[in-house]
Amino acid sequence: MIRATLLVAAKDLRSEARTRTVLQGVAFYAALAALLFSFALGPDTETLRRFAPGLLWVALVLASLLAVGRSFASEREAGTLETLFLYPVAREALFLGKLLATLAVLLAVAVLTLALMTALYTLPWPDDPPLLAAAVVLGSLGLALAGTFYGAVSSQLRAREALVPMLLLPVLVPLLIAATEVTDAAFAGGDGWAWLQVLAVFDVVSFAAAVAVFPYLFEE
């Protein structure tokens, strides 16, 4: 199962490396959101610094909608999804492989967006870099988990472009709040480890639910 998971992830990453469609689109969308937020809040540096953690995760959540919506939809459009299900491996491996590939893209976009916001908003060096790194990893993992699962759900529907945000955004509210609090604590020097536990619980619950339900999503 581990080998099958890695093969699926490698296939998706090779495809993305050739086309760069998802990565470039998501990175551009996140950068555009960060730039528009800076225009909306004005040139006041203190205001930008105060709202930067929340704006970072809002930009990442909105940008992630582009990545997760294409994860399974592209397979269905190309006619390869049915072929993947014919391989004699557990269906959970397909979900986990897609999850790893999506997580790699979102982590790259999160790092790029954080670097851009640091330059635009003149953010200081974080007081707790390990806490910030944990927030980025766990937050991106939560986005990838929920997004990959709902991307699979919506891939069978005609109006998936409209349904993915409707299904996904309400689920991501706890993640958005917790990730913002942890990121703010990492920069402001507060205690964000309690909110980090909320992120971890969200990831664990999302992982368990998605792995348990995914094999039944594509039953005829």
C-alpha positions as CSV (number, residue, x, y, z in Angstrom):
1,M,0.0,0.0,0.0
2,I,2.9,2.4,0.8
3,R,4.5,1.6,-2.6
4,A,1.2,2.2,-4.4
5,T,0.7,5.5,-2.5
6,L,4.2,6.7,-3.5
7,L,3.6,5.7,-7.1
8,V,0.4,7.7,-7.3
9,A,2.0,10.7,-5.7
10,A,5.0,10.5,-8.0
11,K,2.7,10.2,-11.1
12,D,0.9,13.3,-10.1
13,L,4.0,15.3,-9.3
14,R,5.6,14.3,-12.6
15,S,2.5,15.4,-14.4
16,E,2.6,18.7,-12.5
17,A,6.3,19.1,-13.2
18,R,5.6,18.8,-16.9
19,T,2.7,21.2,-17.1
20,R,3.0,23.4,-13.9
21,T,-0.6,24.2,-14.4
22,V,-1.8,23.8,-10.8
23,L,1.3,25.2,-9.1
24,Q,1.5,28.3,-11.3
25,G,-2.2,28.9,-11.0
26,V,-2.3,28.5,-7.2
27,A,0.9,30.5,-6.6
28,F,-0.4,33.3,-8.8
29,Y,-3.8,33.4,-7.1
30,A,-2.2,33.4,-3.6
31,A,0.2,36.2,-4.6
32,L,-2.6,38.2,-6.2
33,A,-4.7,37.8,-3.0
34,A,-1.7,38.9,-0.8
35,L,-1.2,42.0,-3.1
36,L,-4.8,43.0,-3.1
37,F,-5.0,42.7,0.7
38,S,-2.1,45.1,1.0
39,F,-3.9,47.6,-1.3
40,A,-7.1,47.2,0.7
41,L,-5.6,47.8,4.1
42,G,-3.4,50.7,2.9
43,P,0.2,51.6,3.5
44,D,0.1,51.5,7.3
45,T,2.8,49.0,8.3
46,E,1.4,48.3,11.7
47,T,-2.1,47.5,10.3
48,L,-0.5,45.1,7.8
49,R,1.5,43.4,10.4
50,R,-1.5,43.0,12.7
51,F,-3.7,41.3,10.0
52,A,-0.9,39.4,8.2
53,P,-1.5,36.0,9.9
54,G,-5.2,36.0,9.0
55,L,-4.6,37.3,5.5
56,L,-2.0,34.6,4.9
57,W,-4.4,31.8,5.7
58,V,-7.3,33.4,3.9
59,A,-5.1,33.6,0.8
60,L,-4.0,30.0,1.1
61,V,-7.5,28.7,1.7
62,L,-8.8,30.5,-1.4
63,A,-5.8,29.5,-3.5
64,S,-6.1,25.9,-2.4
65,L,-9.6,25.7,-4.0
66,L,-7.8,25.7,-7.4
67,A,-5.5,22.9,-6.5
68,V,-8.0,20.5,-4.9
69,G,-10.6,20.9,-7.5
70,R,-8.4,19.5,-10.2
71,S,-7.0,16.5,-8.3
72,F,-9.6,14.0,-9.3
73,A,-11.4,16.0,-12.0
74,S,-8.3,15.8,-14.3
75,E,-8.2,12.0,-13.9
76,R,-11.9,11.7,-14.8
77,E,-11.6,14.1,-17.8
78,A,-8.6,12.1,-19.1
79,G,-10.4,8.8,-18.6
80,T,-7.7,7.4,-16.3
81,L,-9.6,7.3,-13.0
82,E,-11.3,4.0,-13.9
83,T,-8.0,2.6,-14.9
84,L,-6.5,3.5,-11.5
85,F,-9.3,1.7,-9.7
86,L,-8.6,-1.5,-11.7
87,Y,-5.2,-1.9,-10.2
88,P,-5.1,-4.6,-7.4
89,V,-4.3,-2.2,-4.6
90,A,-6.4,-0.7,-1.8
91,R,-8.4,2.3,-2.9
92,E,-7.0,4.2,0.1
93,A,-3.7,4.2,-1.6
94,L,-5.1,6.3,-4.4
95,F,-6.4,8.9,-1.9
96,L,-3.1,8.9,0.0
97,G,-1.1,9.4,-3.2
98,K,-3.3,12.3,-4.3
99,L,-3.0,13.7,-0.8
100,L,0.8,13.6,-0.8
101,A,0.9,15.3,-4.2
102,T,-1.5,18.0,-3.2
103,L,0.3,18.6,0.1
104,A,3.6,19.1,-1.8
105,V,2.0,21.8,-4.0
106,L,0.3,23.5,-1.0
107,L,3.5,23.5,1.0
108,A,5.4,25.1,-1.8
109,V,2.7,27.8,-2.3
110,A,2.6,28.4,1.5
111,V,6.3,29.1,1.7
112,L,6.2,31.4,-1.4
113,T,3.1,33.3,0.0
114,L,4.7,33.7,3.4
115,A,7.9,35.0,1.8
116,L,5.9,37.5,-0.4
117,M,3.9,38.7,2.6
118,T,7.1,39.1,4.6
119,A,8.4,41.4,1.9
120,L,5.1,43.3,1.3
121,Y,4.1,43.7,4.9
122,T,7.7,44.1,6.3
123,L,7.0,41.3,8.8
124,P,9.7,40.8,11.5
125,W,11.5,37.5,12.0
126,P,9.1,35.2,13.9
127,D,9.7,34.9,17.7
128,D,9.0,31.2,17.5
129,P,10.2,29.8,14.1
130,P,9.4,26.1,15.0
131,L,5.8,27.1,15.9
132,L,5.4,28.9,12.6
133,A,6.8,25.9,10.7
134,A,4.4,23.6,12.6
135,A,1.5,25.9,11.7
136,V,2.4,25.9,8.0
137,V,2.9,22.1,7.9
138,L,-0.2,21.2,9.9
139,G,-2.3,23.9,8.2
140,S,-1.3,22.8,4.7
141,L,-1.9,19.2,5.7
142,G,-5.5,20.0,6.8
143,L,-6.1,21.9,3.6
144,A,-4.8,19.0,1.6
145,L,-6.8,16.4,3.5
146,A,-10.2,18.2,3.3
147,G,-9.5,19.4,-0.2
148,T,-8.5,16.0,-1.6
149,F,-11.6,14.3,-0.1
150,Y,-14.1,16.9,-1.3
151,G,-12.3,17.1,-4.7
152,A,-13.1,13.3,-5.0
153,V,-16.7,13.9,-3.9
154,S,-17.2,16.7,-6.4
155,S,-15.4,15.0,-9.3
156,Q,-18.5,13.0,-10.1
157,L,-20.7,16.1,-10.3
158,R,-21.2,18.4,-13.2
159,A,-21.1,21.7,-11.3
160,R,-18.0,20.8,-9.3
161,E,-16.4,24.3,-9.8
162,A,-19.3,25.8,-7.8
163,L,-19.8,22.9,-5.4
164,V,-16.2,22.6,-4.2
165,P,-16.1,26.0,-2.4
166,M,-19.6,25.4,-1.0
167,L,-18.6,22.0,0.5
168,L,-15.1,22.9,1.5
169,L,-15.1,26.4,3.0
170,P,-17.5,25.6,6.0
171,V,-15.4,22.6,6.9
172,L,-12.2,24.7,6.9
173,V,-13.4,27.4,9.4
174,P,-11.9,25.6,12.4
175,L,-8.6,25.2,10.5
176,L,-8.6,28.8,9.4
177,I,-9.1,30.1,13.0
178,A,-6.6,27.8,14.6
179,A,-3.9,28.3,11.9
180,T,-4.3,32.1,12.2
181,E,-4.0,32.0,16.0
182,V,-0.9,29.8,15.8
183,T,0.7,32.0,13.1
184,D,0.0,35.2,15.1
185,A,1.5,33.6,18.2
186,A,4.6,32.7,16.3
187,F,5.2,36.3,15.2
188,A,3.9,38.0,18.4
189,G,5.6,35.8,20.8
190,G,2.4,34.4,22.4
191,D,1.5,30.8,23.4
192,G,0.1,29.2,20.3
193,W,0.7,25.6,21.3
194,A,-2.9,25.1,22.4
195,W,-4.2,26.2,19.0
196,L,-1.6,23.9,17.4
197,Q,-3.3,21.0,19.2
198,V,-6.6,22.1,17.6
199,L,-4.9,21.9,14.2
200,A,-3.5,18.5,15.0
201,V,-6.9,17.2,16.1
202,F,-8.5,18.6,12.9
203,D,-5.9,16.8,10.8
204,V,-6.3,13.5,12.6
205,V,-10.1,13.6,12.5
206,S,-10.1,14.6,8.8
207,F,-7.6,11.8,8.0
208,A,-9.6,9.1,9.7
209,A,-12.9,10.2,8.2
210,A,-11.5,10.6,4.7
211,V,-9.7,7.2,4.7
212,A,-12.8,5.4,6.1
213,V,-15.2,6.9,3.6
214,F,-13.1,7.3,0.4
215,P,-13.3,3.6,-0.8
216,Y,-17.1,3.9,-1.0
217,L,-17.2,7.2,-3.0
218,F,-16.9,5.6,-6.4
219,E,-19.1,2.6,-5.9
220,E,-21.3,2.1,-8.9
